[in-house]
């Protein structure tokens, strides 16, 4: 018999999660875990997950983000970086950007479509290789506006 650490009244019993929000555990907003083995308090409903379940959920959530998030938030970028086991400096080096950019993302700046594509591709290869990487679509980025270069004009009076 394990007493609940949340309410201190109930007892934890084996069960399965039902729409348990694990987003705060990983810092990514809402992420609902359904059907995972857990210990659940019969009194207050507090859920306790074991380490193996947490790591499996982390990996699956990372795959979902890689497959489905065309533009990443800063918290998603941090989550992916931590999931693939990189420091900010290592990620910056791999993406050929300065570390301060990674820091800004993780402080709340959202990534643009090209940066999201690069990070999602990096995470896909680290998580599952080519099997997952082919799900990362090229971002819809409008082509740069190009115009014919104008000649520079230097008048004799300016010389």
BELBELVEN-V989315 format. One record per helix or strand of 3 or more residues. SS is the DSSP state (helix for helix, strand for strand). FROM is the first residue (numbers start at 0). TO is the last residue. If there is no record, write none. Layout:
SS,FROM,TO
SS,FROM,TO
//
This chain:
strand,10,15
helix,22,25
strand,36,40
helix,50,67
helix,73,82
helix,87,94
helix,98,105
helix,112,127
helix,129,132
//
